[in-house]
Amino acid sequence: MSDTNPNQYLTKDPDWWRGAVIYQIYPRSFQDSNDDGVGDLLGIANRLPYVASLGVDAVWISPFFRSPMKDFGYDVSDYCDVDPMFGTLADFDVLIQSAHAHGLKVLMDLVISHSSTEHPWFVESRASRDNPKANWYVWADAKPDGTPPNNWLSIFGGSAWQWDATRCQYYLHNFLTEQGDLNFHEPQVQEELLKIARFWLDRGVDGFRLDTVNFYTHDAQLRDNPPLPPEERNPITAPAVNPYTWQNHLYDKTQPENLLFLKKLRSLMNDYQAAAVGEIGEDQRGLEVLGDYTRGSDHLHMSYAFELLSDHAPTAAYIAKVMDDIAEKAPGGWACWAFSNHDVVRHVSRWNIPEQAARMYITLMMCLRGSACLYQGEELGLPEADVAFEDLQDPYGKRFWPAFKGRDGARTPMVWEADTHNGGFTTSSHPWLPVSPEHLRRTVAAQEKDPAAILHHYRHAISFRHAHAALKTGDISHVSHEGNVLKFHRCLGDEEIFCGFNISDELATVEAPQGKWFQIGEELGSAGPLPDGKLHFGRWQPVLALKR
């Protein structure tokens, strides 16, 4: 590791995360630097000038640990090393130093609710019932009839329990059978995981995205989850075709002991002025858990919110309700909003919206209270790629095909230049997933040359957010909707901004806010004095105004 202080280029603001814009990078698909068809850490480092040019504050890098890659890095076999597929620890040091030199914070994806069953910890744990790590994973005896200990289900389908012939017990896996759940009721497990977090903090990371953070602790009594009536099912963490959505998950996750571990992790991160965003997978009580997990100064800094990752395009009424629900259920919490990520269909396809709507939605996100997370390629307006079954890599998609085609359509390689077969991602003839021909019409190079491209609109929206402190960290009030128009105010000190959005392809007229207002954000479709009385909106138009 270099003697150079990896954080020397960044100001030490402990609240840097509040209102930050974070750019998610899926390393397998961002940039291949060694022509093996798979993206890597040096590839990311080489593209950081582009990421910095977007105006974002930080990057979140999906897992690059050593892994058998059964779930593409979310099955970790060594928490303190880089998988050779992605490079080396020295390459990671280069990435950190380059990111910091470009003014970017780095969040790494920390996957500690489970590990690979090839991890040495699991190999030792399964060897006997009395070895030093026998209790490091969740083991349980079968019922007298040989069936699993309870009715818990895996997000990837089937029972969450797998029989092990060596121990003659079942082990818990909330995801793939190759992903054994760590036992957070064992103090030694917590101690070891905190050491791992410190290892990466010492290496210069600025924080973590905590994968499936509410899955850490399970009910020690292993009680059955009750059934969920069909009318109450809300398929967020799993597709509707998966019976996982048929249970009320009271006991397999989101246990009160979880908060005790998060306090320990927060205390450690405070020593480094680092931050964490937790991914909370919770269909029924998402906002309540968000509030519990981010309330105060001793839990998570922010929570990755799923409300805008829904299957249907959010309406004015829906967003107003979400904002009201957060005010009621998570008044002290802090959300991190996203429209797309590596686990869901890209939002322009999922919502079936035109580019004009995509522009309006990103402007809206930059005006919401909370932090914001963008997924690589969404700034290009990329739609979901069509991946043929024979090219599919995702085990989730293979399991539920064709009703659910998995996550590969959102994970295809980033497109940089149109004049190469693989969009500048790799010179290999066999990228790990095929490059979408439709994406080649929306490359970075092509959009950089086009002043009207959506890429530049993303830059304008991010810049607008940073130019107004009220949008980054201010309060939100006056939340309402008139028909298809969403309205709210953002306030901080003397700065008050009216935010209005016509979330439809129809013209709209609503009541204008009272007082003297001047429209701002001309490059976003809003300019000039705000009229008294009635306010007229074009299709998918935002209106943003500063109170005089």
LOTI-344106 format. One record per residue (C-alpha): residue in one letter; residue number from 1; x, y, z; chain. Coordinates in nm, 2 decimals, always signed. Example, Ala and Ser with C-alpha at 12.3 -4.5 7.8 and 13.67 -1.06 7.14 Angstrom:
r, k, xx, yy, zz, c
a, 1, +1.23, -0.45, +0.78, A
s, 2, +1.37, -0.11, +0.71, A
REM end
This chain:
r, k, xx, yy, zz, c
m, 1, +0.00, +0.00, +0.00, A
s, 2, +0.13, +0.35, -0.09, A
d, 3, +0.26, +0.57, +0.19, A
t, 4, +0.05, +0.85, +0.04, A
n, 5, -0.25, +0.94, +0.25, A
p, 6, -0.54, +0.82, +0.04, A
n, 7, -0.77, +1.09, +0.18, A
q, 8, -0.54, +1.39, +0.14, A
y, 9, -0.74, +1.54, -0.15, A
l, 10, -1.07, +1.55, +0.03, A
t, 11, -1.21, +1.78, +0.28, A
k, 12, -1.30, +1.62, +0.61, A
d, 13, -1.67, +1.70, +0.64, A
p, 14, -1.84, +1.44, +0.86, A
d, 15, -2.18, +1.52, +0.69, A
w, 16, -2.05, +1.49, +0.33, A
w, 17, -2.30, +1.21, +0.27, A
r, 18, -2.61, +1.42, +0.35, A
g, 19, -2.76, +1.52, +0.02, A
a, 20, -2.48, +1.36, -0.18, A
v, 21, -2.52, +1.22, -0.53, A
i, 22, -2.37, +0.87, -0.55, A
y, 23, -2.28, +0.69, -0.88, A
q, 24, -2.31, +0.31, -0.87, A
i, 25, -2.05, +0.11, -1.06, A
y, 26, -2.10, -0.26, -1.14, A
p, 27, -1.73, -0.35, -1.19, A
r, 28, -1.79, -0.65, -1.42, A
s, 29, -1.95, -0.42, -1.67, A
f, 30, -1.79, -0.08, -1.64, A
q, 31, -1.45, -0.10, -1.82, A
d, 32, -1.22, -0.39, -1.91, A
s, 33, -0.85, -0.29, -1.89, A
n, 34, -0.69, -0.63, -1.97, A
d, 35, -0.91, -0.75, -2.25, A
d, 36, -1.05, -1.06, -2.08, A
g, 37, -1.41, -0.96, -2.13, A
v, 38, -1.47, -0.86, -1.77, A
g, 39, -1.45, -0.52, -1.62, A
d, 40, -1.19, -0.45, -1.35, A
l, 41, -1.06, -0.20, -1.09, A
l, 42, -0.80, -0.04, -1.32, A
g, 43, -1.08, +0.00, -1.58, A
i, 44, -1.28, +0.19, -1.33, A
a, 45, -0.98, +0.40, -1.24, A
n, 46, -0.93, +0.49, -1.61, A
r, 47, -1.29, +0.61, -1.64, A
l, 48, -1.30, +0.82, -1.32, A
p, 49, -1.25, +1.15, -1.51, A
y, 50, -1.58, +1.08, -1.68, A
v, 51, -1.75, +1.00, -1.36, A
a, 52, -1.62, +1.31, -1.19, A
s, 53, -1.74, +1.52, -1.49, A
l, 54, -2.10, +1.42, -1.40, A
g, 55, -2.06, +1.63, -1.08, A
v, 56, -2.14, +1.34, -0.84, A
d, 57, -1.99, +1.32, -0.49, A
a, 58, -1.91, +0.96, -0.46, A
v, 59, -1.90, +0.62, -0.63, A
w, 60, -2.04, +0.30, -0.49, A
i, 61, -1.86, +0.00, -0.63, A
s, 62, -2.04, -0.34, -0.62, A
p, 63, -1.84, -0.63, -0.48, A
f, 64, -1.49, -0.71, -0.60, A
f, 65, -1.39, -0.95, -0.32, A
r, 66, -1.25, -1.30, -0.39, A
s, 67, -1.55, -1.51, -0.47, A
p, 68, -1.66, -1.83, -0.66, A
m, 69, -1.89, -1.59, -0.84, A
k, 70, -2.20, -1.80, -0.79, A
d, 71, -2.38, -1.46, -0.73, A
f, 72, -2.12, -1.25, -0.90, A
g, 73, -1.93, -1.13, -0.60, A
y, 74, -2.21, -1.13, -0.35, A
d, 75, -2.08, -1.47, -0.23, A
v, 76, -1.75, -1.38, -0.06, A
s, 77, -1.47, -1.63, +0.00, A
d, 78, -1.21, -1.38, +0.12, A
y, 79, -1.32, -1.04, +0.26, A
c, 80, -0.97, -0.89, +0.26, A
d, 81, -0.86, -0.95, -0.09, A
v, 82, -0.95, -0.86, -0.45, A
d, 83, -1.07, -1.14, -0.68, A
p, 84, -0.80, -1.18, -0.95, A
m, 85, -1.08, -1.12, -1.21, A
f, 86, -1.09, -0.76, -1.09, A
g, 87, -0.72, -0.71, -1.02, A
t, 88, -0.52, -0.68, -0.70, A
l, 89, -0.51, -0.48, -0.37, A
a, 90, -0.25, -0.26, -0.54, A
d, 91, -0.50, -0.19, -0.82, A
f, 92, -0.76, -0.09, -0.55, A
d, 93, -0.51, +0.15, -0.40, A
v, 94, -0.47, +0.31, -0.74, A
l, 95, -0.84, +0.34, -0.77, A
i, 96, -0.88, +0.50, -0.43, A
q, 97, -0.60, +0.75, -0.49, A
s, 98, -0.74, +0.84, -0.84, A
a, 99, -1.09, +0.88, -0.70, A
h, 100, -0.98, +1.11, -0.43, A
a, 101, -0.76, +1.31, -0.67, A
h, 102, -1.08, +1.37, -0.87, A
g, 103, -1.28, +1.47, -0.56, A
l, 104, -1.48, +1.15, -0.54, A
k, 105, -1.55, +0.96, -0.23, A
v, 106, -1.55, +0.58, -0.25, A
l, 107, -1.82, +0.35, -0.10, A
m, 108, -1.76, -0.02, -0.13, A
d, 109, -2.03, -0.29, -0.12, A
l, 110, -1.98, -0.48, +0.21, A
v, 111, -2.16, -0.81, +0.20, A
i, 112, -2.16, -0.95, +0.55, A
s, 113, -2.51, -1.10, +0.61, A
h, 114, -2.37, -1.41, +0.45, A
s, 115, -2.06, -1.55, +0.29, A
s, 116, -1.97, -1.81, +0.03, A
t, 117, -1.99, -2.17, +0.15, A
e, 118, -1.64, -2.19, +0.01, A
h, 119, -1.52, -1.93, +0.27, A
p, 120, -1.27, -2.10, +0.51, A
w, 121, -1.50, -2.00, +0.80, A
f, 122, -1.79, -2.20, +0.66, A
v, 123, -1.56, -2.49, +0.56, A
e, 124, -1.45, -2.51, +0.93, A
s, 125, -1.80, -2.45, +1.06, A
r, 126, -1.95, -2.74, +0.87, A
a, 127, -1.67, -2.98, +0.97, A
s, 128, -1.82, -3.06, +1.31, A
r, 129, -2.05, -2.93, +1.58, A
d, 130, -1.77, -2.86, +1.83, A
n, 131, -1.50, -2.68, +1.63, A
p, 132, -1.40, -2.31, +1.71, A
k, 133, -1.63, -2.18, +1.43, A
a, 134, -1.91, -2.43, +1.47, A
n, 135, -2.15, -2.15, +1.57, A
w, 136, -2.03, -1.89, +1.31, A
y, 137, -2.32, -1.98, +1.08, A
v, 138, -2.69, -2.05, +1.14, A
w, 139, -2.72, -2.43, +1.20, A
a, 140, -3.03, -2.61, +1.32, A
d, 141, -3.16, -2.96, +1.36, A
a, 142, -3.43, -3.10, +1.14, A
k, 143, -3.78, -3.15, +1.26, A
p, 144, -3.86, -3.51, +1.37, A
d, 145, -3.99, -3.58, +1.02, A
g, 146, -3.66, -3.46, +0.86, A
t, 147, -3.80, -3.14, +0.72, A
p, 148, -3.64, -2.80, +0.77, A
p, 149, -3.65, -2.63, +1.11, A
n, 150, -3.92, -2.38, +1.00, A
n, 151, -4.10, -2.24, +0.70, A
w, 152, -3.85, -1.96, +0.61, A
l, 153, -3.80, -1.91, +0.23, A
s, 154, -3.51, -1.80, +0.02, A
i, 155, -3.53, -1.49, -0.20, A
f, 156, -3.38, -1.70, -0.48, A
g, 157, -3.66, -1.96, -0.44, A
g, 158, -3.74, -2.26, -0.23, A
s, 159, -3.66, -2.32, +0.13, A
a, 160, -3.41, -2.10, +0.31, A
w, 161, -3.26, -2.41, +0.47, A
q, 162, -3.01, -2.66, +0.31, A
w, 163, -2.93, -3.00, +0.45, A
d, 164, -2.56, -3.07, +0.52, A
a, 165, -2.46, -3.43, +0.54, A
t, 166, -2.14, -3.36, +0.73, A
r, 167, -2.31, -3.20, +1.04, A
c, 168, -2.64, -3.37, +0.97, A
q, 169, -2.80, -3.03, +1.02, A
y, 170, -2.96, -2.76, +0.81, A
y, 171, -2.79, -2.43, +0.75, A
l, 172, -2.97, -2.10, +0.67, A
h, 173, -2.93, -1.93, +0.34, A
n, 174, -3.16, -1.64, +0.26, A
f, 175, -3.02, -1.63, -0.09, A
l, 176, -2.84, -1.90, -0.29, A
t, 177, -2.76, -2.23, -0.12, A
e, 178, -2.39, -2.14, -0.18, A
q, 179, -2.44, -1.83, +0.05, A
g, 180, -2.45, -1.94, +0.41, A
d, 181, -2.59, -1.69, +0.66, A
l, 182, -2.35, -1.57, +0.92, A
n, 183, -2.47, -1.60, +1.28, A
f, 184, -2.47, -1.25, +1.43, A
h, 185, -2.58, -1.39, +1.77, A
e, 186, -2.21, -1.51, +1.80, A
p, 187, -2.00, -1.23, +1.94, A
q, 188, -1.68, -1.35, +1.76, A
v, 189, -1.86, -1.31, +1.42, A
q, 190, -1.94, -0.95, +1.50, A
e, 191, -1.58, -0.88, +1.61, A
e, 192, -1.44, -1.03, +1.30, A
l, 193, -1.67, -0.84, +1.07, A
l, 194, -1.57, -0.51, +1.24, A
k, 195, -1.21, -0.60, +1.18, A
i, 196, -1.29, -0.64, +0.81, A
a, 197, -1.46, -0.30, +0.80, A
r, 198, -1.15, -0.14, +0.96, A
f, 199, -0.92, -0.31, +0.71, A
w, 200, -1.09, -0.13, +0.42, A
l, 201, -1.13, +0.20, +0.61, A
d, 202, -0.76, +0.19, +0.68, A
r, 203, -0.71, +0.13, +0.30, A
g, 204, -0.89, +0.46, +0.23, A
v, 205, -1.26, +0.38, +0.16, A
d, 206, -1.50, +0.65, +0.27, A
g, 207, -1.78, +0.42, +0.37, A
f, 208, -1.99, +0.13, +0.28, A
r, 209, -2.31, +0.02, +0.10, A
l, 210, -2.43, -0.25, +0.33, A
d, 211, -2.59, -0.53, +0.14, A
t, 212, -2.91, -0.67, +0.28, A
v, 213, -2.85, -0.49, +0.61, A
n, 214, -3.17, -0.60, +0.78, A
f, 215, -3.09, -0.96, +0.72, A
y, 216, -2.80, -0.97, +0.96, A
t, 217, -2.98, -1.11, +1.26, A
h, 218, -3.24, -1.38, +1.27, A
d, 219, -3.49, -1.48, +1.54, A
a, 220, -3.30, -1.71, +1.78, A
q, 221, -3.61, -1.91, +1.84, A
l, 222, -3.65, -1.99, +1.47, A
r, 223, -4.02, -1.91, +1.48, A
d, 224, -4.23, -1.96, +1.16, A
n, 225, -4.32, -1.66, +0.96, A
p, 226, -4.70, -1.61, +0.94, A
p, 227, -4.87, -1.61, +0.60, A
l, 228, -4.95, -1.29, +0.42, A
p, 229, -5.30, -1.24, +0.26, A
p, 230, -5.28, -1.20, -0.12, A
e, 231, -5.41, -0.84, -0.10, A
e, 232, -5.12, -0.74, +0.13, A
r, 233, -4.84, -0.88, -0.08, A
n, 234, -4.60, -0.61, -0.20, A
p, 235, -4.33, -0.77, -0.42, A
i, 236, -4.03, -0.54, -0.37, A
t, 237, -3.75, -0.77, -0.25, A
a, 238, -3.86, -1.06, -0.47, A
p, 239, -4.06, -1.09, -0.79, A
a, 240, -4.43, -1.17, -0.76, A
v, 241, -4.38, -1.52, -0.91, A
n, 242, -4.16, -1.61, -0.61, A
p, 243, -4.36, -1.75, -0.31, A
y, 244, -4.12, -1.55, -0.08, A
t, 245, -4.37, -1.27, -0.12, A
w, 246, -4.64, -1.49, +0.04, A
q, 247, -4.50, -1.46, +0.39, A
n, 248, -4.49, -1.18, +0.65, A
h, 249, -4.12, -1.19, +0.73, A
l, 250, -4.14, -1.12, +1.10, A
y, 251, -3.87, -1.36, +1.21, A
d, 252, -3.61, -1.43, +0.94, A
k, 253, -3.49, -1.07, +0.93, A
t, 254, -3.52, -0.71, +1.08, A
q, 255, -3.47, -0.83, +1.44, A
p, 256, -3.41, -0.57, +1.72, A
e, 257, -3.06, -0.71, +1.79, A
n, 258, -2.95, -0.58, +1.45, A
l, 259, -2.94, -0.22, +1.58, A
l, 260, -2.69, -0.32, +1.84, A
f, 261, -2.44, -0.43, +1.58, A
l, 262, -2.51, -0.12, +1.37, A
k, 263, -2.42, +0.10, +1.67, A
k, 264, -2.08, -0.08, +1.69, A
l, 265, -2.02, -0.03, +1.32, A
r, 266, -2.13, +0.34, +1.33, A
s, 267, -1.88, +0.40, +1.62, A
l, 268, -1.60, +0.25, +1.41, A
m, 269, -1.70, +0.46, +1.10, A
n, 270, -1.71, +0.78, +1.31, A
d, 271, -1.34, +0.74, +1.37, A
y, 272, -1.28, +0.77, +1.00, A
q, 273, -1.56, +1.02, +0.92, A
a, 274, -1.70, +0.75, +0.69, A
a, 275, -2.06, +0.69, +0.60, A
a, 276, -2.29, +0.39, +0.53, A
v, 277, -2.60, +0.34, +0.32, A
g, 278, -2.79, +0.03, +0.42, A
e, 279, -2.99, -0.17, +0.17, A
i, 280, -3.31, -0.26, +0.36, A
g, 281, -3.51, -0.54, +0.20, A
e, 282, -3.85, -0.51, +0.36, A
d, 283, -4.18, -0.53, +0.17, A
q, 284, -4.43, -0.45, +0.45, A
r, 285, -4.25, -0.21, +0.69, A
g, 286, -3.99, -0.04, +0.47, A
l, 287, -4.03, +0.32, +0.58, A
e, 288, -4.06, +0.23, +0.95, A
v, 289, -3.74, +0.03, +0.93, A
l, 290, -3.57, +0.31, +0.74, A
g, 291, -3.66, +0.54, +1.03, A
d, 292, -3.54, +0.29, +1.29, A
y, 293, -3.21, +0.22, +1.11, A
t, 294, -3.12, +0.59, +1.03, A
r, 295, -3.26, +0.77, +1.33, A
g, 296, -3.02, +0.96, +1.55, A
s, 297, -2.64, +0.97, +1.52, A
d, 298, -2.56, +0.61, +1.63, A
h, 299, -2.71, +0.39, +1.36, A
l, 300, -2.68, +0.41, +0.98, A
h, 301, -2.63, +0.74, +0.81, A
m, 302, -2.88, +0.67, +0.53, A
s, 303, -3.10, +0.39, +0.39, A
y, 304, -3.13, +0.28, +0.03, A
a, 305, -3.50, +0.34, -0.03, A
f, 306, -3.70, +0.10, -0.26, A
e, 307, -4.02, +0.32, -0.30, A
l, 308, -3.90, +0.46, -0.63, A
l, 309, -3.76, +0.13, -0.75, A
s, 310, -4.12, +0.02, -0.80, A
d, 311, -4.25, -0.16, -1.11, A
h, 312, -4.49, +0.12, -1.21, A
a, 313, -4.39, +0.48, -1.29, A
p, 314, -4.44, +0.69, -0.97, A
t, 315, -4.73, +0.93, -1.00, A
a, 316, -4.77, +1.27, -0.83, A
a, 317, -5.01, +1.12, -0.58, A
y, 318, -4.78, +0.83, -0.51, A
i, 319, -4.47, +1.05, -0.45, A
a, 320, -4.66, +1.29, -0.23, A
k, 321, -4.78, +0.99, -0.02, A
v, 322, -4.42, +0.86, +0.01, A
m, 323, -4.30, +1.20, +0.13, A
d, 324, -4.59, +1.21, +0.38, A
d, 325, -4.52, +0.86, +0.50, A
i, 326, -4.15, +0.94, +0.56, A
a, 327, -4.25, +1.25, +0.76, A
e, 328, -4.48, +1.03, +0.97, A
k, 329, -4.29, +0.70, +1.00, A
a, 330, -3.93, +0.81, +0.97, A
p, 331, -3.91, +1.17, +1.08, A
g, 332, -3.55, +1.15, +1.19, A
g, 333, -3.44, +0.92, +0.90, A
w, 334, -3.25, +0.99, +0.59, A
a, 335, -3.33, +0.81, +0.26, A
c, 336, -3.11, +0.75, -0.04, A
w, 337, -3.33, +0.75, -0.35, A
a, 338, -3.27, +0.55, -0.67, A
f, 339, -3.46, +0.47, -0.99, A
s, 340, -3.23, +0.19, -1.11, A
n, 341, -2.97, -0.04, -0.99, A
h, 342, -2.80, -0.38, -1.07, A
d, 343, -3.10, -0.58, -0.93, A
v, 344, -3.40, -0.43, -1.12, A
v, 345, -3.50, -0.36, -1.48, A
r, 346, -3.37, -0.02, -1.59, A
h, 347, -3.63, +0.24, -1.51, A
v, 348, -3.69, +0.38, -1.86, A
s, 349, -3.80, +0.03, -1.96, A
r, 350, -3.96, -0.07, -1.63, A
w, 351, -4.18, +0.24, -1.64, A
n, 352, -4.20, +0.25, -2.02, A
i, 353, -4.14, +0.63, -2.03, A
p, 354, -4.01, +0.86, -2.31, A
e, 355, -3.68, +1.05, -2.27, A
q, 356, -3.87, +1.37, -2.18, A
a, 357, -4.01, +1.19, -1.88, A
a, 358, -3.67, +1.05, -1.78, A
r, 359, -3.54, +1.41, -1.78, A
m, 360, -3.82, +1.53, -1.56, A
y, 361, -3.77, +1.23, -1.32, A
i, 362, -3.40, +1.30, -1.26, A
t, 363, -3.47, +1.67, -1.20, A
l, 364, -3.73, +1.55, -0.94, A
m, 365, -3.48, +1.32, -0.77, A
m, 366, -3.23, +1.61, -0.74, A
c, 367, -3.50, +1.81, -0.56, A
l, 368, -3.61, +1.54, -0.31, A
r, 369, -3.50, +1.54, +0.05, A
g, 370, -3.24, +1.27, +0.10, A
s, 371, -2.93, +1.15, -0.09, A
a, 372, -2.95, +1.02, -0.44, A
c, 373, -2.80, +0.72, -0.62, A
l, 374, -2.75, +0.68, -0.99, A
y, 375, -2.68, +0.36, -1.17, A
q, 376, -2.41, +0.34, -1.44, A
g, 377, -2.56, +0.41, -1.78, A
e, 378, -2.89, +0.57, -1.66, A
e, 379, -2.74, +0.91, -1.74, A
l, 380, -2.73, +0.79, -2.11, A
g, 381, -3.10, +0.70, -2.10, A
l, 382, -3.01, +0.33, -2.15, A
p, 383, -3.31, +0.10, -2.17, A
e, 384, -3.31, -0.26, -2.04, A
a, 385, -3.10, -0.49, -2.26, A
d, 386, -3.26, -0.79, -2.41, A
v, 387, -3.04, -1.09, -2.31, A
a, 388, -3.12, -1.42, -2.47, A
f, 389, -3.16, -1.72, -2.25, A
e, 390, -2.85, -1.89, -2.39, A
d, 391, -2.64, -1.58, -2.29, A
l, 392, -2.80, -1.55, -1.94, A
q, 393, -2.55, -1.56, -1.65, A
d, 394, -2.78, -1.47, -1.35, A
p, 395, -2.89, -1.78, -1.15, A
y, 396, -3.20, -1.59, -1.04, A
g, 397, -3.32, -1.54, -1.40, A
k, 398, -3.25, -1.90, -1.49, A
r, 399, -3.46, -2.02, -1.19, A
f, 400, -3.77, -1.82, -1.28, A
w, 401, -3.74, -1.78, -1.66, A
p, 402, -3.94, -1.67, -1.85, A
a, 403, -4.18, -1.51, -1.60, A
f, 404, -3.88, -1.33, -1.45, A
k, 405, -3.58, -1.29, -1.67, A
g, 406, -3.33, -1.20, -1.40, A
r, 407, -3.10, -0.91, -1.36, A
d, 408, -2.86, -0.95, -1.65, A
g, 409, -3.06, -0.70, -1.87, A
a, 410, -2.94, -0.42, -1.63, A
r, 411, -2.59, -0.55, -1.61, A
t, 412, -2.47, -0.55, -1.97, A
p, 413, -2.15, -0.36, -2.04, A
m, 414, -2.13, +0.02, -2.03, A
v, 415, -2.11, +0.17, -2.38, A
w, 416, -1.83, +0.43, -2.44, A
e, 417, -1.78, +0.45, -2.82, A
a, 418, -2.00, +0.34, -3.10, A
d, 419, -1.73, +0.27, -3.35, A
t, 420, -1.62, -0.05, -3.18, A
h, 421, -1.80, -0.38, -3.17, A
n, 422, -1.82, -0.38, -2.79, A
g, 423, -1.88, -0.01, -2.73, A
g, 424, -1.53, +0.05, -2.60, A
f, 425, -1.59, -0.17, -2.30, A
t, 426, -1.34, -0.44, -2.41, A
t, 427, -1.15, -0.56, -2.71, A
s, 428, -1.23, -0.92, -2.62, A
s, 429, -1.45, -1.10, -2.87, A
h, 430, -1.64, -1.25, -2.57, A
p, 431, -1.75, -1.00, -2.31, A
w, 432, -1.91, -1.17, -2.01, A
l, 433, -2.25, -1.04, -2.12, A
p, 434, -2.32, -0.92, -2.48, A
v, 435, -2.32, -0.55, -2.55, A
s, 436, -2.67, -0.44, -2.64, A
p, 437, -2.70, -0.32, -3.00, A
e, 438, -2.96, -0.07, -2.89, A
h, 439, -2.72, +0.08, -2.64, A
l, 440, -2.46, +0.14, -2.91, A
r, 441, -2.68, +0.43, -3.03, A
r, 442, -2.65, +0.60, -2.69, A
t, 443, -2.27, +0.59, -2.62, A
v, 444, -2.09, +0.84, -2.40, A
a, 445, -1.88, +0.96, -2.70, A
a, 446, -2.19, +1.03, -2.91, A
q, 447, -2.38, +1.21, -2.63, A
e, 448, -2.08, +1.42, -2.54, A
k, 449, -2.09, +1.57, -2.89, A
d, 450, -2.47, +1.64, -2.87, A
p, 451, -2.56, +1.94, -2.65, A
a, 452, -2.92, +1.82, -2.64, A
a, 453, -2.83, +1.47, -2.52, A
i, 454, -2.98, +1.34, -2.19, A
l, 455, -2.63, +1.30, -2.05, A
h, 456, -2.59, +1.68, -2.03, A
h, 457, -2.93, +1.71, -1.87, A
y, 458, -2.81, +1.48, -1.59, A
r, 459, -2.51, +1.71, -1.54, A
h, 460, -2.73, +2.01, -1.53, A
a, 461, -2.97, +1.85, -1.27, A
i, 462, -2.68, +1.74, -1.05, A
s, 463, -2.52, +2.09, -1.07, A
f, 464, -2.85, +2.25, -0.99, A
r, 465, -2.88, +2.04, -0.67, A
h, 466, -2.52, +2.14, -0.56, A
a, 467, -2.59, +2.50, -0.63, A
h, 468, -2.87, +2.52, -0.38, A
a, 469, -2.81, +2.41, -0.02, A
a, 470, -3.18, +2.39, +0.04, A
l, 471, -3.20, +2.10, -0.21, A
k, 472, -2.91, +1.91, -0.06, A
t, 473, -2.99, +1.93, +0.31, A
g, 474, -3.29, +2.15, +0.36, A
d, 475, -3.64, +2.06, +0.50, A
i, 476, -3.93, +1.96, +0.28, A
s, 477, -4.27, +2.11, +0.33, A
h, 478, -4.60, +2.19, +0.16, A
v, 479, -4.61, +1.85, -0.01, A
s, 480, -4.92, +1.82, -0.22, A
h, 481, -5.05, +1.72, -0.56, A
e, 482, -5.31, +1.86, -0.79, A
g, 483, -5.40, +1.60, -1.05, A
n, 484, -5.07, +1.50, -1.21, A
v, 485, -4.87, +1.79, -1.07, A
l, 486, -4.65, +1.73, -0.76, A
k, 487, -4.56, +2.03, -0.55, A
f, 488, -4.34, +2.09, -0.25, A
h, 489, -4.10, +2.34, -0.09, A
r, 490, -3.74, +2.29, +0.01, A
c, 491, -3.61, +2.53, +0.28, A
l, 492, -3.28, +2.60, +0.45, A
g, 493, -3.21, +2.93, +0.63, A
d, 494, -3.32, +3.21, +0.40, A
e, 495, -3.34, +3.00, +0.09, A
e, 496, -3.68, +2.86, +0.00, A
i, 497, -3.74, +2.68, -0.33, A
f, 498, -4.08, +2.59, -0.49, A
c, 499, -4.06, +2.26, -0.68, A
g, 500, -4.34, +2.16, -0.91, A
f, 501, -4.35, +1.87, -1.15, A
n, 502, -4.60, +1.77, -1.41, A
i, 503, -4.57, +1.39, -1.40, A
s, 504, -4.77, +1.33, -1.72, A
d, 505, -4.78, +1.38, -2.09, A
e, 506, -5.08, +1.61, -2.06, A
l, 507, -5.08, +1.99, -2.01, A
a, 508, -5.17, +2.10, -1.66, A
t, 509, -5.27, +2.41, -1.48, A
v, 510, -5.26, +2.44, -1.10, A
e, 511, -5.26, +2.71, -0.82, A
a, 512, -4.93, +2.90, -0.80, A
p, 513, -4.77, +2.94, -0.46, A
q, 514, -4.84, +3.27, -0.28, A
g, 515, -4.57, +3.53, -0.26, A
k, 516, -4.30, +3.66, -0.49, A
w, 517, -4.11, +3.39, -0.68, A
f, 518, -3.86, +3.38, -0.96, A
q, 519, -3.81, +3.08, -1.17, A
i, 520, -3.46, +2.92, -1.17, A
g, 521, -3.30, +2.63, -1.35, A
e, 522, -3.34, +2.75, -1.71, A
e, 523, -3.15, +2.46, -1.85, A
l, 524, -3.40, +2.23, -1.67, A
g, 525, -3.70, +2.39, -1.83, A
s, 526, -3.78, +2.66, -1.58, A
a, 527, -3.71, +3.04, -1.62, A
g, 528, -3.86, +3.38, -1.56, A
p, 529, -4.09, +3.53, -1.29, A
l, 530, -4.35, +3.30, -1.15, A
p, 531, -4.70, +3.43, -1.24, A
d, 532, -4.96, +3.50, -0.97, A
g, 533, -5.28, +3.29, -0.96, A
k, 534, -5.25, +3.00, -1.21, A
l, 535, -4.93, +2.81, -1.30, A
h, 536, -4.92, +2.63, -1.63, A
f, 537, -4.71, +2.32, -1.70, A
g, 538, -4.61, +2.16, -2.02, A
r, 539, -4.58, +1.79, -2.07, A
w, 540, -4.34, +1.63, -1.82, A
q, 541, -4.23, +1.98, -1.72, A
p, 542, -4.06, +2.09, -1.40, A
v, 543, -4.11, +2.44, -1.26, A
l, 544, -3.86, +2.55, -1.00, A
a, 545, -3.87, +2.89, -0.83, A
l, 546, -3.68, +3.08, -0.56, A
k, 547, -3.87, +3.29, -0.31, A
r, 548, -3.78, +3.66, -0.32, A
REM end
